[in-house]
Amino acid sequence: MANPLLLQRRAGVVLHPTSLPGPHGSGDFGPNAFLFVDWLHSAGQTLWQTLPLGPVGSGYSPYMGSSAFAGNPCLLAFEPMVEQGWIDADSLRAEFDALHVNYPDVVPWRMQKLREAFAGFIRHSQPAQQQALYDWAQSQQAWLDDYTLFMALDKQYAPAIWPEWPTELARREHMAMVKARLEHASEIDFWCFVQWQFDMQWQAIKTYAHQKQVLLVGDLPIFVAHHSADCWARPDLYVLDEAGLPTVVAGVPPDFFSASGQRWGNPLYNWAAMKQDGYQWWIERVRRQLMLADIIRIDHFRGFVDYWEIPANEPTAACGRWQPGPGDDLFAALVQALGDLPIIAEDLGIITPEVTALRERTGFPGMKVLQFAFSGDESHVFLPENYESNTVVYTGTHDNDTVNGWWATCSAHERAFTKHHLKTDGTDLHWAMLRAGAMSVACISLCQLQDILGLDGTHRMNVPGTTEGCWIWRFVWDWIDPLVTQQMARITAESGRSDTSPTCVNAH
């Protein structure tokens, strides 16, 4: 049976906070996040789905972070810190691109300003604020201690990855760790402050969203980066050689998105080792995500049945093999520890009957993408009339082109079938697609903001298998016409997806 949060008919929007407007080079947890919640409410939406909120890694991808538990420092808003008197507003004046995140400029600038804010906290914070920071740090000690020390050592030894650190630190010898914590106490305190502020600011958004009847949908990548606090702290949980380097890495074989597959490069889990303690790392990871979001989308669900193992020395994902994942064991442990899980299973790509069977046993809804629905005939499983209610339908995900971008490049067959099936001449295609998803039996209907705005392919968020120009998209409020908001609210109401909508039937 699906979690109760997934049983009510809902509609929502996929937008990463970095895409929000704002004056500091990237969208963040500042005033525009609250304005976006207001807009969602006015448009009848009850879900806000983000991409992973963790620290970004290679290529600035939120799916390749330095921690599975920490938050992205560059999502912190400076306005609350100005209000506290920790940083002066005048010092935050800067010229940045309003429509793109220029990470090479924005990240160093934001990190410098966070250090200035921390210095202001040291000078001006009240005892109650210092106690709040201490209490929060104690509550997060299970992951925070390793993360803050990892970040301090990373600063000292960059650009070296952790296996290249001094041997006693790479292998976490006790006395070396004690010495490092003393030597880097100030840097550790800085990273603790940053993560405390991340949690405080995001929880304020979450509370406000709930007041507006909006739930938050998080995104949990199945894998973590090799150069991460997680891998350094528990190398026994990964497939690494004696030097701490991966012998095999993660990815997917050739598919719709890439002719040579996708070589993600993440280290693979040692599932046998994880099973020995009842998957405790996974339990704590999901518990942490449930503090940040109401519902979690788990990326690459099929990897829990079997995953694509690529030799680390292979330059592409074409040469690899399928290996068995933990299957039911993992989810049984999670349910026993955490109860019914509000999880959406990302089950796109090469899906076997075994993957479908696991998803059905867990009760998690799977995903359908409307852009994929028109490549075949009326029997295609992604066509709305072929859904079951325990489904999440997307016009497109962050890995897809926008609807209008897809329309400009799709095949003649797809174009003709779409026109016939959606009864459109293509001039209002994004609305036809949005309506088709909303009117379906799927319990949840989601779309990218780009599709609501009818934007072309230059506005897509990510192109799988590439590293240039991804994750940088932003919007400005002038693009959102009141008529667009009214249209979304009308479709949501007509499809029975408002905050008073009925419970789905047969959602299991």
Secondary structure, 3 states (H helix, E strand, C coil): CCCHHHCECEEEEECCHHHCCCCCCCCCCCHHHHHHHHHHHHCCCCEEECCCCCCCCHHHCCCCCCCCCCCCHHHCCCHHHHHCCCCCHHHHCCCCCCCECCHHHHHHHHHHHHHHHHHHHHHHCCHHHHHHHHHHHHHCHHHHHHHHHHHHHHHHHCCCCHHHCCHHHHCCCHHHHHHHHHHCHHHHHHHHHHHHHHHHHHHHHHHHHHHCCCEEEEEECCCCCCCCHHHHHCHHHECECCCCCECEEEEECCCCCCCCCEEEEEECECHHHHHHCCCHHHHHHHHHHHHHCCEEEECCHHHHCEEEEEECCCCCCCCCEEEECCCHHHHHHHHHHHCCCCEEECCCCCCCHHHHHHHHHHCCCEEEEHHHCCCCCCCCCCCHHHCCCCEEEECCCCCCCCHHHHHHHCCHHHHHHHHHHHCCCCCCHHHHHHHHHHHCCCCEEEEEHHHHCCCCHHHCCCCCCCCCCCCCECCCHHHCCHHHHHHHHHHHHHCCCCCCCCECCCCC
